[in-house]
Amino acid sequence: MTTAEAQFVDFGGLRVEYDARVLTPRPWTAAQSRWAAELIRTAPPGPVLELCAGAGHIGLLAVTLAPRPLVCVDLDPVACGFLRKNAALAGIEVDVRQGPMDEVVAAGEEFPVIVADPPWVRTEEVGTFPEDPVTAIDGGRDGLDLARTCLAVIDRHLAIDGSALLQVGPLDQAQRIRDLVEHYDELDVVEVRDYERGALVRIDRVVPEAA
Ligand SMILES: C[S@@+](CC[C@H](N)C(=O)[O-])C[C@H]1O[C@@H](n2cnc3c(N)ncnc32)[C@H](O)[C@@H]1O
C-alpha cells in the first residue's frame, strides 16, 4: 500500500499537516477562524463545535486566538487523524468525533459558537477540482446538501444567544442559506461576508420574546 506524502502549511501562524487524501488548507479560510474568534470573545460560556473540520485548522486557529474547549467533527478517518496530529502540534486538547455530523453530537449538547465548513461544490462541477477528494467537496446537486445538514445540527445544538459561521461557495449559495434559515423559528442570518473564493454566513439563535 502506498501512502500519500505528508505536507505542512502555515495557517495563520499554525503549523498544519495534511496530505493528498484530505482537502489542502485554503489560506482565505483563516478569515473564518478570525471571525469565530471575535464571536467567541463575547459568546456565552461553553465549548466551540466545528463541523466538517477536515485537518482541523479553522477551529484550531479560532481557539488559539480566543481560547475555549473545542469539539471537532468529521466523517473521514484520515482527516480525523490529521486533526489529532495538528491539535497536538498546536498544544490544544480537542474532542474529536469521527462520523456523520448528525449522529455524533449527542442530544442536549449545546455550543455557544459553531463553525461549519461543509462540501459546497455542485456534483456536476466536482470534476473541475481533480486534486480534491470528492467526499471533501461534493455538496450534491445544488451544492448545499451538507449545508442543509449543518443547519439542522446548528438548530439542534446552538445555544441561546450563540452564533454559527457557515461557509458556502458563491454568493448565490449564501442567499439560498438565507431562504433555508427562514424555516427555523429561532435562527436568523445576521451577516454575510463575501470573499474571492467563498462566503461566510453568520447565523444567530434568537429566541422570540413571549407575547
Ligand atoms: C470542504 S471540506 C472542509 C475541511 C476543512 N475544514 C478544510 O478547510 O480543509 C468538508 C469536510 O466535510 C467532511 N464531511 C463530509 N460529509 C460529512 C458529514 N456528513 N459529516 C461530517 N463531516 C463530513 C469531509 O470529510 C471534509 O473533511
The ligand as an SDF file (V2000), in Angstrom:
LIG
                    3D

 27 29  0  0  0  0  0  0  0  0999 V2000
  -14.8660   21.3820    2.4540 C   0  0  0  0  0  0  0  0  0  0  0  0
  -14.0850   20.1180    3.4340 S   0  0  0  0  0  0  0  0  0  0  0  0
  -13.5160   21.1510    4.7760 C   0  0  0  0  0  0  0  0  0  0  0  0
  -12.4020   20.6010    5.5570 C   0  0  0  0  0  0  0  0  0  0  0  0
  -11.5980   21.6340    6.3460 C   0  0  0  0  0  0  0  0  0  0  0  0
  -12.4700   22.4660    7.1430 N   0  0  0  0  0  0  0  0  0  0  0  0
  -10.7570   22.4800    5.4120 C   0  0  0  0  0  0  0  0  0  0  0  0
  -10.9090   23.7000    5.3590 O   0  0  0  0  0  0  0  0  0  0  0  0
   -9.9060   21.8770    4.7420 O   0  0  0  0  0  0  0  0  0  0  0  0
  -15.5000   19.2790    4.0680 C   0  0  0  0  0  0  0  0  0  0  0  0
  -15.2370   18.1980    5.1070 C   0  0  0  0  0  0  0  0  0  0  0  0
  -16.5060   17.6710    5.4730 O   0  0  0  0  0  0  0  0  0  0  0  0
  -16.3610   16.3000    5.7540 C   0  0  0  0  0  0  0  0  0  0  0  0
  -17.7100   15.6940    5.6600 N   0  0  0  0  0  0  0  0  0  0  0  0
  -18.4110   15.3760    4.5360 C   0  0  0  0  0  0  0  0  0  0  0  0
  -19.6150   14.8860    4.8620 N   0  0  0  0  0  0  0  0  0  0  0  0
  -19.6890   14.8970    6.2270 C   0  0  0  0  0  0  0  0  0  0  0  0
  -20.6920   14.5070    7.1530 C   0  0  0  0  0  0  0  0  0  0  0  0
  -21.8750   14.0140    6.7720 N   0  0  0  0  0  0  0  0  0  0  0  0
  -20.4350   14.6330    8.4790 N   0  0  0  0  0  0  0  0  0  0  0  0
  -19.2390   15.1200    8.9020 C   0  0  0  0  0  0  0  0  0  0  0  0
  -18.2450   15.5160    8.0540 N   0  0  0  0  0  0  0  0  0  0  0  0
  -18.4780   15.4060    6.7390 C   0  0  0  0  0  0  0  0  0  0  0  0
  -15.3430   15.8080    4.7440 C   0  0  0  0  0  0  0  0  0  0  0  0
  -14.7230   14.6300    5.1820 O   0  0  0  0  0  0  0  0  0  0  0  0
  -14.3890   17.0190    4.6750 C   0  0  0  0  0  0  0  0  0  0  0  0
  -13.3060   16.8500    5.5610 O   0  0  0  0  0  0  0  0  0  0  0  0
  1  2  1  0
  2  3  1  0
  2 10  1  0
  3  4  1  0
  4  5  1  0
  5  6  1  0
  5  7  1  0
  7  8  2  0
  7  9  1  0
 10 11  1  0
 11 12  1  0
 11 26  1  0
 12 13  1  0
 13 14  1  0
 13 24  1  0
 14 15  1  0
 14 23  1  0
 15 16  2  0
 16 17  1  0
 17 18  1  0
 17 23  2  0
 18 19  1  0
 18 20  2  0
 20 21  1  0
 21 22  2  0
 22 23  1  0
 24 25  1  0
 24 26  1  0
 26 27  1  0
M  CHG  2   2   1   9  -1
M  END
$$$$
